[in-house]
């Protein structure tokens, strides 16, 4: 661990809150992550109607999805370091307010340009809120509950897919896409009230400076965590972004069946998050390696077994359980690799995760346009296998 400037040290972490108050704060942060995740991926089910309203192509409408991830990767280090001396509760509230405003702006936008401005605001929020909120569990609950609290916070990721996006899409179908963004804005405002009332003051423990981030990047543990996170997220999003074309073209599933399959996938992701949270405190590397191996198996077998609905849904359940454990395992690994700078570790985790989401989606699209959905799955599986091989090599080197 590189030496940190003593001048960067502020207050030490306050003692954990009493159990009930601490868990109430954890739930508030979880709902904040849920609002962030749901807002980020809400356009998936609304792209067609938004594009039709503004007469823009599907590719142009897709900017609503690709922009936030890349912006979040840049915002994570820049925004977090710029606000490093402010109370972290205050910053969570500020980012939540920005998220609410972004939803209301999208709902009221007279032109597509303002919709994209709202997505810039979403990207900044993702980078800031995730970087701060992802590593707060250990400051809100007793140490023995930190792993479970981290799993609770990260359960917002699959819940955003299972509950947020289908609900937002349904609202959009019934009352228009602007109503969906308005409802999301109201929900986010409610989360802001919860954060203000339930999260205790959280003075910064260490000012997260760019020099601290640079120091972390020189450590072996952080570099390995970055590599493996990049590979597993690239494998997942490179393939999962295009699972719907696979189910339509290869499995020949209808629209209702595909929706049901994806809901089952998301439910499995919630289960995987909880299982990963139960084991990750003791063995984060094992959890990440097992998750990567299962993702590899599921995606490599899909072209063969996914031709039948029973095979496709079975493999999607395995895939969902596996990926559900990835965020909590990766975040825990980053935290373990930088125990003296947990927020800086969360910044690197957030930046790498978000940048890879967008990269995976873009590369998967390039492969899909030039080959087939089955080729996308196979390529994703091969990349996931690299995670298993890299972990094995790392253990052999350390052993």
TORKOL-4160 file (C-alpha; in steps of 0.2 Angstrom, whole numbers, padded with zeros to 4 digits, m for minus):
399
<pt num="1" X="0000" Y="0000" Z="0000"/>
<pt num="2" X="0008" Y="0017" Z="m0005"/>
<pt num="3" X="0011" Y="0029" Z="0009"/>
<pt num="4" X="m0003" Y="0042" Z="0010"/>
<pt num="5" X="0000" Y="0060" Z="0014"/>
<pt num="6" X="m0005" Y="0063" Z="0033"/>
<pt num="7" X="m0012" Y="0080" Z="0028"/>
<pt num="8" X="m0025" Y="0071" Z="0018"/>
<pt num="9" X="m0032" Y="0062" Z="0034"/>
<pt num="10" X="m0048" Y="0070" Z="0041"/>
<pt num="11" X="m0058" Y="0062" Z="0054"/>
<pt num="12" X="m0057" Y="0044" Z="0057"/>
<pt num="13" X="m0073" Y="0034" Z="0054"/>
<pt num="14" X="m0086" Y="0036" Z="0067"/>
<pt num="15" X="m0091" Y="0021" Z="0077"/>
<pt num="16" X="m0104" Y="0011" Z="0069"/>
<pt num="17" X="m0122" Y="0017" Z="0071"/>
<pt num="18" X="m0134" Y="0007" Z="0082"/>
<pt num="19" X="m0141" Y="m0008" Z="0073"/>
<pt num="20" X="m0158" Y="m0001" Z="0068"/>
<pt num="21" X="m0152" Y="0016" Z="0063"/>
<pt num="22" X="m0137" Y="0009" Z="0054"/>
<pt num="23" X="m0148" Y="m0003" Z="0043"/>
<pt num="24" X="m0160" Y="0011" Z="0040"/>
<pt num="25" X="m0146" Y="0021" Z="0033"/>
<pt num="26" X="m0140" Y="0006" Z="0022"/>
<pt num="27" X="m0158" Y="0004" Z="0015"/>
<pt num="28" X="m0158" Y="0023" Z="0011"/>
<pt num="29" X="m0141" Y="0021" Z="0001"/>
<pt num="30" X="m0148" Y="0005" Z="m0007"/>
<pt num="31" X="m0163" Y="0015" Z="m0013"/>
<pt num="32" X="m0152" Y="0028" Z="m0020"/>
<pt num="33" X="m0142" Y="0016" Z="m0030"/>
<pt num="34" X="m0158" Y="0008" Z="m0036"/>
<pt num="35" X="m0164" Y="0026" Z="m0042"/>
<pt num="36" X="m0147" Y="0028" Z="m0051"/>
<pt num="37" X="m0147" Y="0011" Z="m0059"/>
<pt num="38" X="m0165" Y="0012" Z="m0064"/>
<pt num="39" X="m0163" Y="0030" Z="m0072"/>
<pt num="40" X="m0147" Y="0024" Z="m0081"/>
<pt num="41" X="m0156" Y="0009" Z="m0090"/>
<pt num="42" X="m0174" Y="0016" Z="m0090"/>
<pt num="43" X="m0172" Y="0021" Z="m0109"/>
<pt num="44" X="m0169" Y="0003" Z="m0114"/>
<pt num="45" X="m0188" Y="0000" Z="m0114"/>
<pt num="46" X="m0192" Y="0018" Z="m0120"/>
<pt num="47" X="m0180" Y="0020" Z="m0135"/>
<pt num="48" X="m0192" Y="0018" Z="m0149"/>
<pt num="49" X="m0205" Y="0030" Z="m0142"/>
<pt num="50" X="m0193" Y="0043" Z="m0138"/>
<pt num="51" X="m0184" Y="0042" Z="m0155"/>
<pt num="52" X="m0201" Y="0043" Z="m0163"/>
<pt num="53" X="m0206" Y="0058" Z="m0154"/>
<pt num="54" X="m0190" Y="0067" Z="m0159"/>
<pt num="55" X="m0189" Y="0059" Z="m0176"/>
<pt num="56" X="m0171" Y="0053" Z="m0172"/>
<pt num="57" X="m0164" Y="0036" Z="m0178"/>
<pt num="58" X="m0162" Y="0021" Z="m0166"/>
<pt num="59" X="m0143" Y="0024" Z="m0166"/>
<pt num="60" X="m0145" Y="0042" Z="m0161"/>
<pt num="61" X="m0157" Y="0037" Z="m0147"/>
<pt num="62" X="m0145" Y="0024" Z="m0141"/>
<pt num="63" X="m0134" Y="0039" Z="m0135"/>
<pt num="64" X="m0145" Y="0039" Z="m0120"/>
<pt num="65" X="m0137" Y="0023" Z="m0115"/>
<pt num="66" X="m0119" Y="0024" Z="m0120"/>
<pt num="67" X="m0116" Y="0042" Z="m0114"/>
<pt num="68" X="m0119" Y="0040" Z="m0095"/>
<pt num="69" X="m0107" Y="0025" Z="m0093"/>
<pt num="70" X="m0092" Y="0034" Z="m0101"/>
<pt num="71" X="m0097" Y="0050" Z="m0092"/>
<pt num="72" X="m0098" Y="0041" Z="m0076"/>
<pt num="73" X="m0080" Y="0034" Z="m0079"/>
<pt num="74" X="m0073" Y="0051" Z="m0080"/>
<pt num="75" X="m0084" Y="0059" Z="m0067"/>
<pt num="76" X="m0080" Y="0046" Z="m0054"/>
<pt num="77" X="m0062" Y="0052" Z="m0050"/>
<pt num="78" X="m0064" Y="0070" Z="m0055"/>
<pt num="79" X="m0080" Y="0074" Z="m0045"/>
<pt num="80" X="m0076" Y="0063" Z="m0030"/>
<pt num="81" X="m0059" Y="0072" Z="m0029"/>
<pt num="82" X="m0066" Y="0089" Z="m0031"/>
<pt num="83" X="m0078" Y="0086" Z="m0017"/>
<pt num="84" X="m0067" Y="0076" Z="m0006"/>
<pt num="85" X="m0067" Y="0088" Z="0009"/>
<pt num="86" X="m0086" Y="0089" Z="0010"/>
<pt num="87" X="m0097" Y="0078" Z="0021"/>
<pt num="88" X="m0101" Y="0062" Z="0011"/>
<pt num="89" X="m0119" Y="0062" Z="0017"/>
<pt num="90" X="m0121" Y="0080" Z="0010"/>
<pt num="91" X="m0113" Y="0074" Z="m0007"/>
<pt num="92" X="m0125" Y="0059" Z="m0008"/>
<pt num="93" X="m0139" Y="0071" Z="m0006"/>
<pt num="94" X="m0132" Y="0083" Z="m0019"/>
<pt num="95" X="m0130" Y="0069" Z="m0032"/>
<pt num="96" X="m0148" Y="0063" Z="m0028"/>
<pt num="97" X="m0155" Y="0080" Z="m0031"/>
<pt num="98" X="m0145" Y="0081" Z="m0048"/>
<pt num="99" X="m0153" Y="0064" Z="m0052"/>
<pt num="100" X="m0171" Y="0070" Z="m0048"/>
<pt num="101" X="m0168" Y="0086" Z="m0059"/>
<pt num="102" X="m0161" Y="0075" Z="m0073"/>
<pt num="103" X="m0177" Y="0065" Z="m0074"/>
<pt num="104" X="m0188" Y="0080" Z="m0073"/>
<pt num="105" X="m0178" Y="0088" Z="m0087"/>
<pt num="106" X="m0180" Y="0073" Z="m0098"/>
<pt num="107" X="m0199" Y="0073" Z="m0095"/>
<pt num="108" X="m0201" Y="0091" Z="m0100"/>
<pt num="109" X="m0188" Y="0092" Z="m0114"/>
<pt num="110" X="m0195" Y="0100" Z="m0129"/>
<pt num="111" X="m0180" Y="0094" Z="m0140"/>
<pt num="112" X="m0169" Y="0079" Z="m0140"/>
<pt num="113" X="m0154" Y="0090" Z="m0136"/>
<pt num="114" X="m0160" Y="0093" Z="m0118"/>
<pt num="115" X="m0164" Y="0074" Z="m0116"/>
<pt num="116" X="m0145" Y="0071" Z="m0119"/>
<pt num="117" X="m0141" Y="0085" Z="m0107"/>
<pt num="118" X="m0151" Y="0076" Z="m0094"/>
<pt num="119" X="m0141" Y="0060" Z="m0098"/>
<pt num="120" X="m0125" Y="0070" Z="m0095"/>
<pt num="121" X="m0132" Y="0074" Z="m0078"/>
<pt num="122" X="m0136" Y="0056" Z="m0075"/>
<pt num="123" X="m0118" Y="0051" Z="m0079"/>
<pt num="124" X="m0111" Y="0064" Z="m0067"/>
<pt num="125" X="m0123" Y="0057" Z="m0054"/>
<pt num="126" X="m0117" Y="0039" Z="m0057"/>
<pt num="127" X="m0099" Y="0043" Z="m0055"/>
<pt num="128" X="m0101" Y="0053" Z="m0039"/>
<pt num="129" X="m0115" Y="0043" Z="m0030"/>
<pt num="130" X="m0108" Y="0026" Z="m0034"/>
<pt num="131" X="m0090" Y="0031" Z="m0029"/>
<pt num="132" X="m0096" Y="0037" Z="m0012"/>
<pt num="133" X="m0111" Y="0025" Z="m0008"/>
<pt num="134" X="m0103" Y="0009" Z="m0014"/>
<pt num="135" X="m0090" Y="0008" Z="0000"/>
<pt num="136" X="m0101" Y="0016" Z="0015"/>
<pt num="137" X="m0107" Y="m0001" Z="0022"/>
<pt num="138" X="m0093" Y="m0002" Z="0034"/>
<pt num="139" X="m0096" Y="0015" Z="0041"/>
<pt num="140" X="m0115" Y="0012" Z="0044"/>
<pt num="141" X="m0116" Y="m0005" Z="0052"/>
<pt num="142" X="m0104" Y="m0015" Z="0064"/>
<pt num="143" X="m0089" Y="m0023" Z="0056"/>
<pt num="144" X="m0097" Y="m0041" Z="0057"/>
<pt num="145" X="m0112" Y="m0035" Z="0047"/>
<pt num="146" X="m0102" Y="m0025" Z="0033"/>
<pt num="147" X="m0102" Y="m0040" Z="0021"/>
<pt num="148" X="m0121" Y="m0042" Z="0022"/>
<pt num="149" X="m0124" Y="m0023" Z="0021"/>
<pt num="150" X="m0113" Y="m0022" Z="0006"/>
<pt num="151" X="m0124" Y="m0036" Z="m0002"/>
<pt num="152" X="m0139" Y="m0026" Z="0002"/>
<pt num="153" X="m0133" Y="m0010" Z="m0006"/>
<pt num="154" X="m0128" Y="m0020" Z="m0022"/>
<pt num="155" X="m0144" Y="m0029" Z="m0022"/>
<pt num="156" X="m0151" Y="m0012" Z="m0030"/>
<pt num="157" X="m0142" Y="m0017" Z="m0046"/>
<pt num="158" X="m0152" Y="m0033" Z="m0051"/>
<pt num="159" X="m0168" Y="m0025" Z="m0043"/>
<pt num="160" X="m0166" Y="m0010" Z="m0054"/>
<pt num="161" X="m0167" Y="m0022" Z="m0069"/>
<pt num="162" X="m0181" Y="m0033" Z="m0061"/>
<pt num="163" X="m0192" Y="m0020" Z="m0055"/>
<pt num="164" X="m0187" Y="m0003" Z="m0061"/>
<pt num="165" X="m0185" Y="m0005" Z="m0080"/>
<pt num="166" X="m0201" Y="m0016" Z="m0083"/>
<pt num="167" X="m0211" Y="m0005" Z="m0072"/>
<pt num="168" X="m0205" Y="0011" Z="m0081"/>
<pt num="169" X="m0208" Y="0003" Z="m0098"/>
<pt num="170" X="m0226" Y="m0002" Z="m0092"/>
<pt num="171" X="m0229" Y="0016" Z="m0087"/>
<pt num="172" X="m0222" Y="0022" Z="m0103"/>
<pt num="173" X="m0233" Y="0011" Z="m0113"/>
<pt num="174" X="m0249" Y="0016" Z="m0103"/>
<pt num="175" X="m0245" Y="0035" Z="m0101"/>
<pt num="176" X="m0231" Y="0039" Z="m0112"/>
<pt num="177" X="m0212" Y="0040" Z="m0109"/>
<pt num="178" X="m0212" Y="0057" Z="m0101"/>
<pt num="179" X="m0223" Y="0051" Z="m0087"/>
<pt num="180" X="m0211" Y="0037" Z="m0084"/>
<pt num="181" X="m0197" Y="0049" Z="m0081"/>
<pt num="182" X="m0208" Y="0060" Z="m0071"/>
<pt num="183" X="m0212" Y="0045" Z="m0059"/>
<pt num="184" X="m0194" Y="0042" Z="m0058"/>
<pt num="185" X="m0190" Y="0060" Z="m0053"/>
<pt num="186" X="m0203" Y="0059" Z="m0040"/>
<pt num="187" X="m0196" Y="0043" Z="m0033"/>
<pt num="188" X="m0179" Y="0050" Z="m0033"/>
<pt num="189" X="m0185" Y="0065" Z="m0023"/>
<pt num="190" X="m0192" Y="0053" Z="m0010"/>
<pt num="191" X="m0175" Y="0045" Z="m0009"/>
<pt num="192" X="m0167" Y="0062" Z="m0006"/>
<pt num="193" X="m0179" Y="0064" Z="0009"/>
<pt num="194" X="m0174" Y="0047" Z="0016"/>
<pt num="195" X="m0155" Y="0051" Z="0014"/>
<pt num="196" X="m0158" Y="0068" Z="0023"/>
<pt num="197" X="m0167" Y="0060" Z="0038"/>
<pt num="198" X="m0159" Y="0043" Z="0040"/>
<pt num="199" X="m0141" Y="0044" Z="0035"/>
<pt num="200" X="m0130" Y="0051" Z="0049"/>
<pt num="201" X="m0116" Y="0064" Z="0046"/>
<pt num="202" X="m0101" Y="0056" Z="0037"/>
<pt num="203" X="m0086" Y="0067" Z="0038"/>
<pt num="204" X="m0073" Y="0062" Z="0025"/>
<pt num="205" X="m0060" Y="0050" Z="0032"/>
<pt num="206" X="m0047" Y="0053" Z="0019"/>
<pt num="207" X="m0048" Y="0067" Z="0005"/>
<pt num="208" X="m0048" Y="0057" Z="m0011"/>
<pt num="209" X="m0035" Y="0065" Z="m0021"/>
<pt num="210" X="m0029" Y="0061" Z="m0038"/>
<pt num="211" X="m0012" Y="0057" Z="m0031"/>
<pt num="212" X="m0020" Y="0044" Z="m0019"/>
<pt num="213" X="m0028" Y="0036" Z="m0034"/>
<pt num="214" X="m0012" Y="0036" Z="m0043"/>
<pt num="215" X="m0004" Y="0028" Z="m0028"/>
<pt num="216" X="m0017" Y="0014" Z="m0028"/>
<pt num="217" X="m0014" Y="0011" Z="m0046"/>
<pt num="218" X="0004" Y="0006" Z="m0042"/>
<pt num="219" X="m0002" Y="m0008" Z="m0031"/>
<pt num="220" X="m0003" Y="m0026" Z="m0037"/>
<pt num="221" X="m0019" Y="m0030" Z="m0029"/>
<pt num="222" X="m0028" Y="m0015" Z="m0037"/>
<pt num="223" X="m0021" Y="m0018" Z="m0054"/>
<pt num="224" X="m0027" Y="m0036" Z="m0053"/>
<pt num="225" X="m0044" Y="m0031" Z="m0047"/>
<pt num="226" X="m0045" Y="m0018" Z="m0062"/>
<pt num="227" X="m0040" Y="m0031" Z="m0074"/>
<pt num="228" X="m0052" Y="m0044" Z="m0068"/>
<pt num="229" X="m0067" Y="m0032" Z="m0066"/>
<pt num="230" X="m0063" Y="m0026" Z="m0084"/>
<pt num="231" X="m0064" Y="m0044" Z="m0091"/>
<pt num="232" X="m0079" Y="m0050" Z="m0082"/>
<pt num="233" X="m0089" Y="m0034" Z="m0085"/>
<pt num="234" X="m0084" Y="m0034" Z="m0103"/>
<pt num="235" X="m0089" Y="m0052" Z="m0105"/>
<pt num="236" X="m0106" Y="m0050" Z="m0097"/>
<pt num="237" X="m0111" Y="m0034" Z="m0105"/>
<pt num="238" X="m0104" Y="m0038" Z="m0122"/>
<pt num="239" X="m0116" Y="m0053" Z="m0122"/>
<pt num="240" X="m0130" Y="m0048" Z="m0111"/>
<pt num="241" X="m0134" Y="m0032" Z="m0120"/>
<pt num="242" X="m0138" Y="m0043" Z="m0135"/>
<pt num="243" X="m0147" Y="m0057" Z="m0127"/>
<pt num="244" X="m0164" Y="m0051" Z="m0133"/>
<pt num="245" X="m0159" Y="m0053" Z="m0152"/>
<pt num="246" X="m0152" Y="m0071" Z="m0147"/>
<pt num="247" X="m0168" Y="m0076" Z="m0139"/>
<pt num="248" X="m0178" Y="m0069" Z="m0154"/>
<pt num="249" X="m0167" Y="m0076" Z="m0168"/>
<pt num="250" X="m0160" Y="m0092" Z="m0161"/>
<pt num="251" X="m0172" Y="m0098" Z="m0148"/>
<pt num="252" X="m0187" Y="m0091" Z="m0158"/>
<pt num="253" X="m0195" Y="m0085" Z="m0142"/>
<pt num="254" X="m0210" Y="m0073" Z="m0143"/>
<pt num="255" X="m0210" Y="m0055" Z="m0135"/>
<pt num="256" X="m0219" Y="m0061" Z="m0120"/>
<pt num="257" X="m0208" Y="m0076" Z="m0117"/>
<pt num="258" X="m0192" Y="m0065" Z="m0119"/>
<pt num="259" X="m0199" Y="m0053" Z="m0106"/>
<pt num="260" X="m0203" Y="m0068" Z="m0094"/>
<pt num="261" X="m0186" Y="m0075" Z="m0097"/>
<pt num="262" X="m0177" Y="m0058" Z="m0093"/>
<pt num="263" X="m0188" Y="m0056" Z="m0077"/>
<pt num="264" X="m0182" Y="m0073" Z="m0072"/>
<pt num="265" X="m0164" Y="m0069" Z="m0076"/>
<pt num="266" X="m0166" Y="m0053" Z="m0065"/>
<pt num="267" X="m0173" Y="m0063" Z="m0050"/>
<pt num="268" X="m0159" Y="m0075" Z="m0051"/>
<pt num="269" X="m0147" Y="m0060" Z="m0051"/>
<pt num="270" X="m0155" Y="m0055" Z="m0034"/>
<pt num="271" X="m0152" Y="m0072" Z="m0027"/>
<pt num="272" X="m0134" Y="m0072" Z="m0034"/>
<pt num="273" X="m0131" Y="m0055" Z="m0025"/>
<pt num="274" X="m0137" Y="m0062" Z="m0008"/>
<pt num="275" X="m0126" Y="m0078" Z="m0010"/>
<pt num="276" X="m0111" Y="m0068" Z="m0015"/>
<pt num="277" X="m0114" Y="m0057" Z="m0001"/>
<pt num="278" X="m0114" Y="m0071" Z="0011"/>
<pt num="279" X="m0097" Y="m0078" Z="0005"/>
<pt num="280" X="m0088" Y="m0063" Z="m0001"/>
<pt num="281" X="m0081" Y="m0057" Z="0016"/>
<pt num="282" X="m0071" Y="m0073" Z="0017"/>
<pt num="283" X="m0067" Y="m0077" Z="m0001"/>
<pt num="284" X="m0070" Y="m0063" Z="m0013"/>
<pt num="285" X="m0058" Y="m0070" Z="m0026"/>
<pt num="286" X="m0066" Y="m0087" Z="m0025"/>
<pt num="287" X="m0083" Y="m0079" Z="m0027"/>
<pt num="288" X="m0077" Y="m0069" Z="m0042"/>
<pt num="289" X="m0069" Y="m0084" Z="m0050"/>
<pt num="290" X="m0084" Y="m0095" Z="m0048"/>
<pt num="291" X="m0095" Y="m0081" Z="m0055"/>
<pt num="292" X="m0084" Y="m0079" Z="m0070"/>
<pt num="293" X="m0084" Y="m0098" Z="m0073"/>
<pt num="294" X="m0102" Y="m0099" Z="m0073"/>
<pt num="295" X="m0104" Y="m0084" Z="m0085"/>
<pt num="296" X="m0092" Y="m0093" Z="m0096"/>
<pt num="297" X="m0102" Y="m0109" Z="m0095"/>
<pt num="298" X="m0119" Y="m0101" Z="m0098"/>
<pt num="299" X="m0114" Y="m0090" Z="m0113"/>
<pt num="300" X="m0103" Y="m0104" Z="m0121"/>
<pt num="301" X="m0117" Y="m0117" Z="m0120"/>
<pt num="302" X="m0131" Y="m0105" Z="m0126"/>
<pt num="303" X="m0128" Y="m0107" Z="m0145"/>
<pt num="304" X="m0130" Y="m0126" Z="m0143"/>
<pt num="305" X="m0143" Y="m0128" Z="m0129"/>
<pt num="306" X="m0152" Y="m0111" Z="m0131"/>
<pt num="307" X="m0160" Y="m0116" Z="m0147"/>
<pt num="308" X="m0174" Y="m0123" Z="m0135"/>
<pt num="309" X="m0183" Y="m0113" Z="m0123"/>
<pt num="310" X="m0180" Y="m0125" Z="m0108"/>
<pt num="311" X="m0161" Y="m0124" Z="m0111"/>
<pt num="312" X="m0161" Y="m0105" Z="m0114"/>
<pt num="313" X="m0170" Y="m0101" Z="m0098"/>
<pt num="314" X="m0160" Y="m0113" Z="m0088"/>
<pt num="315" X="m0144" Y="m0105" Z="m0094"/>
<pt num="316" X="m0151" Y="m0088" Z="m0091"/>
<pt num="317" X="m0154" Y="m0093" Z="m0073"/>
<pt num="318" X="m0136" Y="m0099" Z="m0071"/>
<pt num="319" X="m0130" Y="m0083" Z="m0079"/>
<pt num="320" X="m0141" Y="m0072" Z="m0068"/>
<pt num="321" X="m0135" Y="m0080" Z="m0052"/>
<pt num="322" X="m0117" Y="m0079" Z="m0057"/>
<pt num="323" X="m0118" Y="m0060" Z="m0063"/>
<pt num="324" X="m0128" Y="m0056" Z="m0047"/>
<pt num="325" X="m0112" Y="m0060" Z="m0037"/>
<pt num="326" X="m0100" Y="m0050" Z="m0048"/>
<pt num="327" X="m0103" Y="m0032" Z="m0041"/>
<pt num="328" X="m0102" Y="m0036" Z="m0023"/>
<pt num="329" X="m0086" Y="m0047" Z="m0026"/>
<pt num="330" X="m0077" Y="m0034" Z="m0036"/>
<pt num="331" X="m0081" Y="m0020" Z="m0024"/>
<pt num="332" X="m0075" Y="m0031" Z="m0009"/>
<pt num="333" X="m0059" Y="m0035" Z="m0018"/>
<pt num="334" X="m0056" Y="m0017" Z="m0021"/>
<pt num="335" X="m0059" Y="m0012" Z="m0003"/>
<pt num="336" X="m0048" Y="m0026" Z="0003"/>
<pt num="337" X="m0034" Y="m0021" Z="m0009"/>
<pt num="338" X="m0035" Y="m0003" Z="m0001"/>
<pt num="339" X="m0040" Y="m0004" Z="0017"/>
<pt num="340" X="m0034" Y="0013" Z="0021"/>
<pt num="341" X="m0042" Y="0022" Z="0007"/>
<pt num="342" X="m0060" Y="0014" Z="0004"/>
<pt num="343" X="m0067" Y="0028" Z="m0005"/>
<pt num="344" X="m0053" Y="0029" Z="m0017"/>
<pt num="345" X="m0055" Y="0011" Z="m0020"/>
<pt num="346" X="m0073" Y="0014" Z="m0024"/>
<pt num="347" X="m0069" Y="0027" Z="m0036"/>
<pt num="348" X="m0058" Y="0015" Z="m0046"/>
<pt num="349" X="m0071" Y="0002" Z="m0045"/>
<pt num="350" X="m0085" Y="0014" Z="m0051"/>
<pt num="351" X="m0074" Y="0021" Z="m0065"/>
<pt num="352" X="m0068" Y="0004" Z="m0072"/>
<pt num="353" X="m0086" Y="m0004" Z="m0070"/>
<pt num="354" X="m0095" Y="0010" Z="m0079"/>
<pt num="355" X="m0082" Y="0012" Z="m0093"/>
<pt num="356" X="m0082" Y="m0007" Z="m0096"/>
<pt num="357" X="m0101" Y="m0007" Z="m0097"/>
<pt num="358" X="m0102" Y="0005" Z="m0112"/>
<pt num="359" X="m0086" Y="m0003" Z="m0120"/>
<pt num="360" X="m0094" Y="m0020" Z="m0119"/>
<pt num="361" X="m0110" Y="m0015" Z="m0126"/>
<pt num="362" X="m0102" Y="m0006" Z="m0141"/>
<pt num="363" X="m0090" Y="m0020" Z="m0145"/>
<pt num="364" X="m0104" Y="m0033" Z="m0143"/>
<pt num="365" X="m0114" Y="m0023" Z="m0156"/>
<pt num="366" X="m0099" Y="m0022" Z="m0168"/>
<pt num="367" X="m0098" Y="m0041" Z="m0167"/>
<pt num="368" X="m0117" Y="m0044" Z="m0169"/>
<pt num="369" X="m0117" Y="m0033" Z="m0184"/>
<pt num="370" X="m0104" Y="m0043" Z="m0193"/>
<pt num="371" X="m0108" Y="m0060" Z="m0187"/>
<pt num="372" X="m0122" Y="m0067" Z="m0177"/>
<pt num="373" X="m0130" Y="m0067" Z="m0159"/>
<pt num="374" X="m0122" Y="m0084" Z="m0156"/>
<pt num="375" X="m0105" Y="m0078" Z="m0160"/>
<pt num="376" X="m0108" Y="m0064" Z="m0147"/>
<pt num="377" X="m0112" Y="m0076" Z="m0134"/>
<pt num="378" X="m0096" Y="m0087" Z="m0138"/>
<pt num="379" X="m0085" Y="m0072" Z="m0138"/>
<pt num="380" X="m0092" Y="m0066" Z="m0121"/>
<pt num="381" X="m0089" Y="m0084" Z="m0114"/>
<pt num="382" X="m0071" Y="m0084" Z="m0120"/>
<pt num="383" X="m0068" Y="m0067" Z="m0111"/>
<pt num="384" X="m0075" Y="m0074" Z="m0095"/>
<pt num="385" X="m0064" Y="m0089" Z="m0096"/>
<pt num="386" X="m0049" Y="m0077" Z="m0096"/>
<pt num="387" X="m0054" Y="m0071" Z="m0079"/>
<pt num="388" X="m0053" Y="m0089" Z="m0072"/>
<pt num="389" X="m0036" Y="m0091" Z="m0080"/>
<pt num="390" X="m0030" Y="m0075" Z="m0074"/>
<pt num="391" X="m0035" Y="m0079" Z="m0056"/>
<pt num="392" X="m0027" Y="m0096" Z="m0057"/>
<pt num="393" X="m0011" Y="m0088" Z="m0063"/>
<pt num="394" X="m0011" Y="m0075" Z="m0049"/>
<pt num="395" X="m0014" Y="m0089" Z="m0036"/>
<pt num="396" X="0001" Y="m0099" Z="m0044"/>
<pt num="397" X="0012" Y="m0084" Z="m0043"/>
<pt num="398" X="0007" Y="m0080" Z="m0025"/>
<pt num="399" X="0009" Y="m0098" Z="m0020"/>
